[in-house]
Amino acid sequence: MTSHYKRRCCRYSWRCQAITVVICGIILSVIGGVLFPVLDMIIHKQVEQNVVLKPGTITYKQFKEPTVPIYMQFYMFNVSNPYEVQKEGHRPVVTQKGPYSYREQRIKYNMTENDNGTVTYKQLKVYHFDKDTSCKTCDPYKDHVTTVNLVLLTLFEALKRQPKTFNAILTVLLPLVKETLFMTRSVNETIWGYHDPVLKLAHSLPIINQWFYSDFLGVFYNKNNTDDGLYTVFTGTENINFLGDINRYNGSDSVTFWNSTWANMVNGSDGTLCPPFINKTVILPMFSTDVCRSLYGTYSESSHTKNGDIATYLFTGTHAELASVKENPDNIGFCSRMAGCLPTGVLDISTCQMFDYFHVPVVVSFPHFYMADQEIIDDIVGMNPNEIEHRTEIGVEPLTGIIMHIAKRLQINMLLERVPGVRYY
């Protein structure tokens, strides 16, 4: 399954207004001819005053509760040969369905201004299905998709690490519920969650019920109407170059999921704010809770907003971020205890994906395994990686740093490995 996060800019959106405010401020400030150094200084001052995060600025208002449309779009992969995959070891054959588009509402709450030029907050995200921006025939409640069984793969992963008593009981339990490696459920259930018979039965049994406190699971089952943690970010009032950068996430400047200090660092913003005065040589770092790590974008090309009114710099995700350890030795910090060091193009994030007491074996990539090793692409029939459609990109107006366009693209995969002693494949 792939998800595309998009934020759009309308012709008369707040971003256009913000840039207009800055330019108007400059014009009003400059009366008559001035020397270029003085003009440059005035321009910088006007920009800084209008883009910092403080009450009264357009940036602050939109930061607190964005009015610009934000969409989360899901593309589902339907497996057409599940029996042949499970019983005969064939390659999966998949077809893409979608987009199933959801309007995303973001509301920041418990905002507290701190003395060191930062603001602390939590952010509520709420999703509602949007028919107008979905494919014409898309109905998440009526459409069904055949995909891997999330619960079984999670339990298979648990069998490799849990006590022998748990393993023995679960090995006997699984065949009784007649679940298979693949499941067919509605798109809505697959994304937002469903009540699973295996989990329901396990929750009711003595001895092993201590490991289960829920029977509800989905790919994004805990992502709707929830927040993703406590953020403290720089407002830019003390240093404009740090505008939007995360000072602390959940009270810390690092996470604990990875195997090196560098890999655990929380760098950059959350991808929605950027300091002004951007040039083509800068690297834009950002921290994503979706993949539990910091990423970065580099300049790719000069572009314009869709209506052509505003020039932007386009920054995109890089090959090095998901490169193998052989290609990029720094990535050794992202090798996991569960899957080890993976090939180029995929990242095991099971260390930060939990269900009850179990790690969910989630591996992420760009959609269609864009920029992954060809061997991975060839393992699944139906992969068609395309740079323009599948890269993550951010369009920034370089003077103000206002983000005019962002498309965060991610594919969610499940790691499937044989479990010694389990004859359930």
VENFENVEN-V782071 format. One record per pair of residues at least 12 apart in sequence whose C-alpha atoms are under 10 Angstrom apart, sorted by the first residue. I is the first residue (numbers start at 1). J is the second residue. D is the distance in whole Angstrom. If there is no record, write none. Layout:
i	j	d
I	J	D
I	J	D
//
This chain:
i	j	d
1	74	7
1	75	6
1	76	5
1	77	6
1	78	9
1	96	9
1	97	9
1	147	9
1	190	10
1	191	9
1	219	9
1	364	10
1	367	8
1	368	9
1	410	9
1	411	6
1	412	5
1	413	7
1	414	10
2	73	8
2	74	6
2	75	5
2	76	7
2	77	8
2	96	9
2	98	10
2	99	9
2	364	9
2	365	9
2	366	8
2	367	6
2	368	8
2	390	10
2	409	7
2	410	6
2	411	4
2	412	6
2	413	9
3	72	7
3	73	5
3	74	4
3	75	6
3	76	9
3	99	9
3	100	9
3	101	9
3	366	10
3	367	8
3	407	10
3	408	8
3	409	6
3	410	5
3	411	6
3	412	8
4	71	8
4	72	6
4	73	5
4	74	6
4	75	8
4	99	9
4	101	9
4	367	9
4	389	10
4	390	9
4	391	10
4	392	9
4	406	10
4	407	6
4	408	6
4	409	5
4	410	7
4	411	9
5	70	7
5	71	6
5	72	5
5	73	6
5	74	9
5	101	10
5	102	10
5	104	9
5	392	9
5	406	8
5	407	5
5	408	5
5	409	6
5	410	9
6	69	8
6	70	6
6	71	5
6	72	6
6	73	8
6	103	10
6	104	10
6	393	10
6	394	10
6	405	8
6	406	6
6	407	5
6	408	7
6	409	9
7	68	7
7	69	6
7	70	5
7	71	6
7	72	9
7	104	10
7	272	9
7	394	10
7	403	9
7	404	8
7	405	6
7	406	6
7	407	7
7	408	9
8	68	7
8	69	6
8	70	7
8	71	8
8	305	9
8	306	9
8	403	10
8	404	7
8	405	6
8	406	8
8	407	9
9	68	7
9	69	8
9	70	10
9	305	8
9	306	8
9	307	9
9	403	9
9	404	6
9	405	7
9	406	10
10	68	8
10	69	9
10	305	9
10	306	9
10	307	8
10	404	9
11	305	9
11	306	9
11	307	7
11	308	9
11	309	8
11	310	10
13	67	9
13	68	7
13	69	10
13	404	10
14	58	7
14	59	9
14	61	10
14	62	8
14	66	9
14	67	8
14	68	8
14	404	10
15	58	9
15	59	9
15	62	9
15	68	9
15	310	10
15	397	9
15	400	10
15	402	7
15	403	8
15	404	7
16	309	9
16	310	8
16	402	9
16	404	9
17	58	8
18	47	10
18	50	8
18	51	8
18	57	9
18	58	6
18	59	8
18	400	9
18	402	8
19	47	9
19	50	9
19	51	10
19	58	10
19	310	9
19	397	9
19	399	9
19	400	7
19	401	10
19	402	8
21	46	9
21	47	9
21	50	8
21	58	9
22	43	8
22	44	10
22	45	10
22	46	6
22	47	6
22	48	9
22	49	9
22	50	7
22	51	9
22	399	10
22	400	8
23	43	8
23	46	8
23	47	8
24	46	9
25	42	9
25	43	9
25	45	10
25	46	6
25	47	9
25	49	10
25	50	9
26	39	9
26	40	10
26	42	7
26	43	6
26	44	9
26	45	9
26	46	6
26	47	9
27	42	10
27	43	9
29	42	8
29	43	9
29	46	9
30	42	8
30	43	9
43	399	9
44	276	9
44	277	8
44	399	9
44	400	9
46	400	10
47	240	10
47	276	8
47	277	9
47	399	8
47	400	6
47	401	9
48	236	8
48	237	8
48	239	10
48	240	7
48	241	10
48	243	10
48	275	9
48	276	8
48	277	10
48	400	8
49	236	10
49	237	9
49	240	10
50	400	9
51	235	9
51	236	8
51	237	10
51	240	9
51	243	9
51	273	10
51	274	10
51	275	8
51	276	8
51	400	7
51	401	8
51	402	8
52	234	9
52	235	6
52	236	5
52	237	6
52	238	9
52	239	10
52	240	7
52	243	7
52	244	9
52	275	9
52	276	10
53	117	9
53	118	9
53	119	9
53	233	10
53	234	8
53	235	5
53	236	7
53	237	7
53	240	10
53	243	8
53	244	8
53	273	10
54	113	9
54	117	10
54	119	9
54	235	7
54	236	9
54	237	8
59	273	9
59	402	9
60	235	9
63	106	9
63	107	9
63	108	8
63	244	10
63	272	8
63	273	8
64	106	8
64	107	6
64	108	5
64	109	8
64	111	9
64	121	9
64	123	9
65	105	8
65	106	6
65	107	5
65	108	6
65	109	9
65	123	9
65	124	10
66	104	10
66	105	8
66	106	7
66	107	8
66	108	9
67	105	9
67	106	9
68	105	10
69	103	7
69	104	8
69	105	8
70	102	8
70	103	6
70	104	5
70	105	7
70	106	9
70	127	10
70	406	10
71	100	10
71	101	6
71	102	5
71	103	5
71	104	5
71	105	9
71	127	9
71	128	9
71	129	9
71	130	9
71	133	9
71	407	10
72	99	9
72	100	8
72	101	6
72	102	5
72	103	6
72	104	7
72	127	8
72	128	10
72	129	9
72	130	10
72	407	10
72	408	9
72	409	10
73	98	8
73	99	6
73	100	5
73	101	4
73	102	6
73	103	9
73	104	10
73	129	10
73	130	10
73	133	9
73	134	8
73	409	9
74	97	9
74	98	6
74	99	5
74	100	5
74	101	6
74	102	8
74	134	9
74	187	9
74	191	9
74	409	10
74	410	10
74	411	10
75	95	10
75	96	6
75	97	6
75	98	5
75	99	5
75	100	7
75	101	9
75	187	10
75	367	9
75	411	9
76	94	9
76	95	8
76	96	6
76	97	5
76	98	6
76	99	8
76	100	8
76	144	10
76	145	7
76	146	9
76	147	9
76	187	8
76	190	9
76	191	9
76	411	10
77	93	9
77	94	6
77	95	5
77	96	5
77	97	6
77	98	9
77	145	7
77	146	8
77	147	7
77	368	10
77	382	9
77	383	10
78	92	10
78	93	8
78	94	5
78	95	5
78	96	6
78	97	7
78	144	9
78	145	5
78	146	5
78	147	6
78	148	10
78	184	9
79	92	6
79	93	6
79	94	5
79	95	7
79	96	9
79	145	8
79	146	5
79	147	6
79	148	8
79	182	9
79	183	10
79	184	9
79	380	10
79	381	10
79	382	10
80	92	8
80	93	6
80	94	6
80	95	8
80	145	9
80	146	7
80	147	9
81	93	6
81	94	8
81	146	9
81	182	10
82	94	10
82	146	8
82	147	8
82	148	9
82	180	9
82	181	8
82	182	6
82	183	9
83	180	9
83	181	9
83	182	9
85	181	9
85	182	9
85	425	10
86	180	9
86	181	7
86	182	8
86	424	9
86	425	6
87	181	10
87	425	7
88	425	10
89	425	10
90	379	9
90	380	9
91	378	9
91	379	6
91	380	6
91	381	7
92	147	10
92	379	8
92	380	5
92	381	6
92	382	9
93	379	9
93	380	6
93	381	5
93	382	6
93	383	9
94	146	9
94	147	9
94	380	7
94	381	6
94	382	5
94	383	8
95	145	10
95	381	9
95	382	6
95	383	9
96	145	10
96	368	10
96	382	8
96	383	9
97	135	9
97	137	10
97	138	8
97	143	9
97	144	10
97	145	9
97	187	10
98	134	7
98	135	6
98	136	9
98	137	9
98	138	7
98	139	9
98	140	9
98	187	10
99	131	10
99	133	8
99	134	5
99	135	6
99	136	9
99	137	10
99	138	7
100	129	8
100	130	8
100	131	8
100	133	8
100	134	5
100	135	7
100	136	10
100	137	10
100	138	6
100	139	8
100	140	7
100	187	9
100	188	9
101	127	9
101	128	8
101	129	6
101	130	6
101	131	7
101	132	8
101	133	6
101	134	5
101	135	8
101	138	9
101	140	9
102	126	9
102	127	6
102	128	5
102	129	4
102	130	5
102	131	8
102	132	10
102	133	8
102	134	8
103	126	8
103	127	6
103	128	5
103	129	6
103	130	6
103	131	10
103	133	9
104	125	7
104	126	6
104	127	5
104	128	7
104	129	9
104	130	10
104	224	9
105	123	10
105	124	8
105	125	6
105	126	5
105	127	6
105	128	8
105	225	9
106	123	6
106	124	6
106	125	5
106	126	7
106	127	9
106	225	10
106	227	9
107	122	8
107	123	6
107	124	5
107	125	7
107	126	9
107	227	9
108	120	10
108	121	6
108	122	6
108	123	4
108	124	6
108	125	9
108	227	9
109	121	6
109	122	6
109	123	6
109	124	8
109	227	10
110	122	6
110	123	9
110	230	10
111	123	9
111	231	10
111	232	9
112	232	9
113	232	9
113	233	10
113	234	10
113	235	9
114	232	9
114	233	10
114	234	10
114	235	10
116	234	8
116	235	9
116	237	9
116	238	8
117	232	10
117	233	8
117	234	6
117	235	6
117	236	7
117	237	6
117	238	6
117	239	8
117	242	10
117	243	10
118	231	10
118	232	6
118	233	5
118	234	4
118	235	5
118	236	8
118	237	8
118	238	9
118	242	10
118	243	9
118	244	9
118	245	9
118	246	9
118	247	8
118	248	10
119	231	8
119	232	5
119	233	6
119	234	7
119	235	7
119	244	10
119	246	10
119	247	9
120	230	7
120	231	6
120	232	4
120	233	7
120	234	9
120	246	10
120	247	9
120	248	9
120	249	9
120	250	10
120	251	10
121	229	9
121	230	6
121	231	5
121	232	7
121	233	9
122	226	10
122	227	6
122	228	8
122	229	6
122	230	5
122	231	6
122	232	9
122	250	10
123	225	10
123	226	8
123	227	5
123	228	7
123	229	8
123	230	8
123	231	8
124	223	10
124	224	9
124	225	6
124	226	5
124	227	5
124	228	8
124	229	9
125	223	8
125	224	6
125	225	5
125	226	6
125	227	6
125	228	8
126	223	8
126	224	5
126	225	5
126	226	7
126	227	9
127	223	9
127	224	6
127	225	7
128	224	9
129	188	10
138	187	10
139	186	9
139	187	8
139	188	9
140	186	6
140	187	5
140	188	5
140	189	8
140	190	9
140	191	9
141	185	10
141	186	6
141	187	6
141	188	6
141	189	8
142	185	10
142	186	6
142	187	8
142	188	9
143	185	8
143	186	6
143	187	6
143	188	8
144	183	10
144	184	6
144	185	5
144	186	4
144	187	6
144	188	9
144	189	9
144	190	9
145	183	8
145	184	5
145	185	6
145	186	6
145	187	6
145	188	10
145	189	10
145	190	8
146	182	7
146	183	6
146	184	4
146	185	7
146	186	9
146	187	9
146	190	9
147	181	9
147	182	6
147	183	6
147	184	7
147	185	8
147	190	9
147	414	10
148	180	9
148	181	6
148	182	4
148	183	6
148	184	9
148	413	9
148	414	8
148	415	10
148	416	9
149	179	8
149	180	7
149	181	5
149	182	5
149	183	5
149	184	9
149	185	10
149	190	10
149	414	9
150	181	9
150	182	9
150	183	8
150	190	9
150	196	10
150	217	8
150	218	7
150	219	8
150	360	8
150	361	9
150	362	10
150	414	8
151	179	10
151	181	9
151	183	10
151	196	8
151	197	10
151	198	8
151	199	8
151	215	10
151	216	10
151	217	8
151	218	9
151	355	9
151	360	9
152	174	8
152	179	8
152	180	8
152	181	7
152	182	9
152	183	10
152	198	8
152	199	10
152	424	10
153	181	8
153	182	10
153	360	8
153	361	7
153	362	10
153	414	8
153	415	8
153	416	7
153	417	9
154	350	10
154	354	9
154	355	8
154	358	7
154	359	7
154	360	5
154	361	6
154	362	9
154	414	9
154	415	9
154	416	9
155	167	10
155	170	8
155	171	10
155	174	9
155	198	10
155	199	10
155	358	8
155	359	9
155	360	8
155	361	9
156	170	9
156	171	9
156	360	10
156	361	9
156	416	9
156	417	8
156	418	8
156	419	7
156	420	10
156	422	9
156	424	9
157	338	9
157	350	10
157	358	8
157	359	7
157	360	8
157	361	7
157	415	9
157	416	8
157	417	8
157	418	9
157	419	8
158	170	10
158	357	9
158	358	6
158	359	7
158	360	9
158	361	9
158	419	10
159	171	9
159	358	10
159	419	7
159	420	9
159	421	10
159	422	9
160	338	9
160	418	10
160	419	7
160	420	8
160	421	10
161	338	10
161	358	10
162	358	9
165	207	9
165	208	9
166	207	8
166	208	6
166	209	10
166	211	9
167	208	10
167	421	10
167	422	9
168	422	10
169	202	10
169	205	10
169	207	9
169	208	8
170	198	10
170	202	8
170	208	8
171	421	9
171	422	7
171	423	9
171	424	9
172	422	10
173	198	8
173	201	9
173	202	8
174	198	7
174	201	10
174	202	10
174	424	8
175	198	10
175	423	10
175	424	8
176	198	9
176	201	10
177	197	7
177	198	6
177	201	8
178	197	10
178	198	9
179	196	10
179	197	9
179	198	8
179	424	10
180	424	8
180	425	8
181	416	10
181	424	8
181	425	7
188	218	9
189	216	10
189	217	9
189	218	7
189	219	9
189	220	10
189	221	9
190	217	8
190	218	5
190	219	6
190	220	8
190	221	9
191	217	9
191	218	5
191	219	5
191	220	5
191	221	7
191	223	10
192	216	9
192	217	8
192	218	5
192	219	6
192	220	5
192	221	4
192	222	8
192	223	8
192	224	8
193	215	10
193	216	6
193	217	5
193	218	4
193	219	7
193	220	7
193	221	5
193	222	9
194	215	8
194	216	5
194	217	6
194	218	6
194	219	10
194	221	8
195	214	9
195	215	5
195	216	5
195	217	7
195	218	9
196	214	9
196	215	6
196	216	6
196	217	7
196	218	10
197	215	8
197	216	9
198	215	8
199	212	7
199	213	9
199	214	7
199	215	5
199	216	8
199	217	9
200	212	9
200	213	9
200	214	8
200	215	5
200	216	9
201	215	9
202	214	10
202	215	9
203	215	7
210	356	10
210	357	9
211	355	10
211	356	7
211	357	6
211	358	8
212	355	9
212	356	6
212	357	7
212	358	9
213	355	9
213	356	6
213	357	9
214	355	9
214	356	7
215	355	10
215	356	10
216	355	10
217	355	8
219	360	10
219	362	10
219	412	8
222	355	10
223	290	10
228	249	10
228	250	9
228	289	7
228	290	9
229	249	7
229	250	6
229	251	10
229	289	9
230	248	8
230	249	6
230	250	5
230	251	7
230	252	10
231	246	7
231	247	8
231	248	6
231	249	5
231	250	6
231	251	8
231	252	9
231	270	9
232	244	9
232	245	9
232	246	6
232	247	5
232	248	5
232	249	6
232	250	8
232	251	8
232	252	9
232	253	10
233	245	5
233	246	4
233	247	5
233	248	7
233	249	9
233	268	9
233	269	8
233	270	9
234	246	6
234	247	6
234	248	10
234	269	9
235	275	10
236	275	8
236	276	10
239	275	10
240	274	10
240	275	6
240	276	8
240	277	10
241	274	9
241	275	5
241	276	7
241	277	9
241	278	10
242	268	8
242	269	9
242	274	8
242	275	7
242	276	10
243	268	9
243	269	8
243	273	7
243	274	6
243	275	5
243	276	8
243	401	10
244	268	7
244	269	5
244	270	8
244	271	9
244	272	8
244	273	5
244	274	6
244	275	7
244	286	10
245	266	9
245	267	7
245	268	5
245	269	4
245	270	8
245	271	9
245	273	8
245	274	8
245	275	9
245	285	9
245	286	8
245	287	9
246	266	7
246	267	7
246	268	6
246	269	5
246	270	7
246	286	9
246	287	8
247	266	8
247	267	8
247	268	9
247	269	9
248	266	8
248	267	10
249	266	7
249	287	9
249	289	10
252	265	10
252	266	8
253	265	7
253	266	6
253	267	8
254	266	5
254	267	9
254	293	9
254	294	10
255	292	8
255	293	8
255	294	10
255	352	10
256	292	9
256	293	10
256	351	9
256	352	9
257	292	8
257	293	9
257	333	10
257	334	9
257	336	9
257	349	9
257	350	9
257	351	6
257	352	6
258	292	9
258	293	9
258	332	9
258	333	6
258	334	6
258	335	8
258	336	7
258	337	9
258	349	9
258	351	8
258	352	9
259	331	10
259	332	8
259	333	5
259	334	6
259	335	7
259	336	8
259	337	9
260	330	9
260	331	9
260	332	8
260	333	5
260	334	8
260	335	10
261	333	8
262	294	10
262	330	8
262	331	9
262	333	7
262	334	10
263	292	10
263	293	7
263	294	8
263	295	10
263	330	8
263	331	7
263	332	9
263	333	5
263	334	6
263	335	10
264	292	9
264	293	7
264	294	8
264	333	8
264	334	9
265	287	9
265	293	8
265	294	7
266	285	9
266	286	8
266	287	6
266	288	9
266	292	9
266	293	7
266	294	6
266	295	9
267	284	9
267	285	6
267	286	6
267	287	6
267	288	10
267	293	9
267	294	6
267	295	8
267	296	9
268	283	10
268	284	7
268	285	4
268	286	4
268	287	6
268	288	10
268	294	8
268	295	8
268	296	8
269	284	9
269	285	7
269	286	5
269	287	6
269	288	9
269	294	9
269	295	10
270	285	9
270	286	5
270	287	5
270	288	6
270	289	8
270	294	9
270	295	10
271	284	9
271	285	8
271	286	6
271	287	7
271	288	8
271	295	10
271	296	10
271	297	10
271	394	8
271	403	9
271	406	8
271	408	9
272	286	9
272	394	9
272	402	9
272	403	7
272	404	10
272	405	10
272	406	8
273	286	10
273	396	10
273	401	8
273	402	7
273	403	7
274	286	10
274	396	8
274	397	10
274	398	10
274	400	9
274	401	5
274	402	6
274	403	7
275	396	10
275	398	9
275	399	9
275	400	7
275	401	5
275	402	8
275	403	10
276	396	9
276	397	8
276	398	6
276	399	6
276	400	4
276	401	4
276	402	7
277	397	9
277	398	6
277	399	5
277	400	6
277	401	6
277	402	10
278	313	8
278	396	8
278	397	8
278	398	5
278	399	6
278	400	8
278	401	6
278	402	10
279	299	9
279	313	8
279	398	7
279	399	9
279	401	10
280	298	8
280	299	6
280	300	8
280	301	9
280	302	9
280	313	7
280	314	9
280	315	9
280	398	9
281	298	8
281	299	7
282	297	9
282	298	7
282	299	7
282	315	10
283	296	7
283	297	6
283	298	5
283	299	7
283	315	9
284	296	5
284	297	5
284	298	6
284	299	9
284	315	8
284	316	9
284	317	10
284	394	9
285	297	6
285	298	9
289	352	9
290	349	9
290	352	9
290	353	10
290	364	10
290	410	9
291	347	8
291	348	9
291	349	6
291	350	10
291	352	8
291	353	9
291	362	10
291	363	9
291	364	8
291	365	10
291	410	9
292	349	7
292	350	10
292	351	9
292	352	7
292	353	9
293	334	9
293	349	9
293	352	10
294	321	9
295	317	8
295	318	9
295	321	7
295	322	10
296	315	9
296	316	8
296	317	6
296	318	8
296	320	10
296	321	8
297	314	9
297	315	5
297	316	5
297	317	5
297	318	6
297	321	9
297	392	9
297	393	8
297	394	8
298	313	10
298	314	8
298	315	5
298	316	6
298	317	7
298	318	7
298	393	9
298	394	10
299	313	7
299	314	6
299	315	4
299	316	7
299	317	9
299	318	10
299	393	10
299	394	9
299	395	10
300	313	8
300	314	6
300	315	5
300	316	6
300	317	9
300	318	10
300	393	9
300	394	10
300	395	10
301	313	6
301	314	5
301	315	7
301	316	9
301	395	10
302	314	6
302	315	9
302	395	9
302	396	10
303	395	8
303	396	9
303	397	10
304	395	8
304	396	9
304	397	9
304	404	9
304	405	10
305	395	8
305	396	10
305	397	9
305	404	7
305	405	8
306	404	10
306	405	9
310	396	10
310	397	7
310	404	9
311	395	9
311	396	8
311	397	6
311	398	8
311	399	10
311	404	10
312	394	9
312	395	6
312	396	5
312	397	5
312	398	6
312	399	9
312	401	9
312	402	9
312	403	9
312	404	8
312	405	9
313	394	8
313	395	6
313	396	5
313	397	6
313	398	6
313	401	10
313	403	10
313	404	10
314	393	7
314	394	6
314	395	4
314	396	6
314	397	9
314	398	10
314	403	10
314	404	10
314	405	9
314	406	9
315	392	8
315	393	6
315	394	5
315	395	6
315	396	8
315	406	9
316	391	7
316	392	6
316	393	4
316	394	6
316	395	9
316	406	10
316	407	10
316	408	10
317	366	10
317	391	7
317	392	6
317	393	7
317	394	9
317	408	9
317	409	10
318	371	9
318	391	9
318	392	9
319	344	8
319	345	8
319	370	9
319	371	6
319	372	9
320	344	9
320	345	9
320	371	10
321	344	9
321	345	8
321	346	10
321	347	9
322	334	9
322	342	9
322	343	8
322	344	6
322	345	5
322	346	6
322	347	7
322	364	10
322	365	8
322	366	9
322	371	8
322	372	8
323	342	9
323	343	7
323	344	4
323	345	6
323	346	8
323	347	9
323	371	9
323	372	8
323	373	9
324	341	7
324	342	6
324	343	5
324	344	4
324	345	8
324	346	9
324	347	9
324	372	10
324	373	9
325	341	7
325	342	8
325	343	8
325	344	8
326	341	10
326	343	9
326	344	9
327	343	10
327	344	8
328	344	9
331	347	10
334	347	8
334	348	8
334	349	9
335	347	8
335	348	8
335	349	10
336	348	7
336	349	8
336	350	8
336	351	7
337	350	9
337	351	8
338	350	8
338	351	8
338	359	9
338	361	8
338	415	10
339	361	9
339	363	9
339	415	8
339	417	9
342	363	10
343	372	8
343	373	7
343	375	9
343	376	8
344	365	10
344	369	10
344	371	8
344	372	5
344	373	6
344	374	9
344	375	10
344	376	9
345	364	9
345	365	6
345	366	7
345	369	6
345	370	7
345	371	6
345	372	4
345	373	6
345	374	10
345	376	8
345	377	10
346	363	6
346	364	6
346	365	5
346	366	8
346	369	8
346	370	10
346	371	9
346	372	7
346	373	9
346	376	9
346	411	10
346	412	10
346	413	9
347	362	9
347	363	5
347	364	5
347	365	6
347	366	10
347	413	10
348	361	8
348	362	6
348	363	4
348	364	6
348	365	9
348	413	9
348	414	9
348	415	8
349	361	7
349	362	6
349	363	6
349	364	7
350	362	5
350	363	7
350	364	10
350	414	9
350	415	9
360	414	8
360	415	9
361	413	8
361	414	6
361	415	5
361	416	8
361	417	10
362	412	7
362	413	6
362	414	5
362	415	6
362	416	10
363	411	8
363	412	6
363	413	5
363	414	6
363	415	6
364	410	7
364	411	6
364	412	5
364	413	6
364	414	8
364	415	10
365	409	9
365	410	6
365	411	5
365	412	7
365	413	8
366	385	9
366	387	10
366	390	6
366	391	7
366	392	8
366	408	9
366	409	6
366	410	5
366	411	5
366	412	9
367	383	9
367	384	9
367	385	7
367	386	9
367	387	10
367	389	8
367	390	5
367	391	8
367	392	10
367	409	7
367	410	6
367	411	5
367	412	8
367	413	10
368	380	9
368	382	8
368	383	5
368	384	6
368	385	5
368	386	8
368	389	10
368	390	7
368	410	9
368	411	7
369	383	7
369	384	8
369	385	6
369	386	9
369	390	9
369	410	9
369	411	8
369	413	10
370	383	9
370	384	8
370	385	5
370	386	7
370	387	7
370	389	10
370	390	7
370	391	7
370	410	10
370	411	10
371	385	8
371	386	9
371	387	8
371	390	9
371	391	9
372	385	9
389	407	10
389	409	9
390	407	9
390	408	9
390	409	6
390	410	8
390	411	9
391	407	8
391	408	8
391	409	6
391	410	9
392	406	8
392	407	6
392	408	5
392	409	5
392	410	8
393	405	8
393	406	6
393	407	5
393	408	7
393	409	8
394	406	4
394	407	6
394	408	8
395	407	9
//
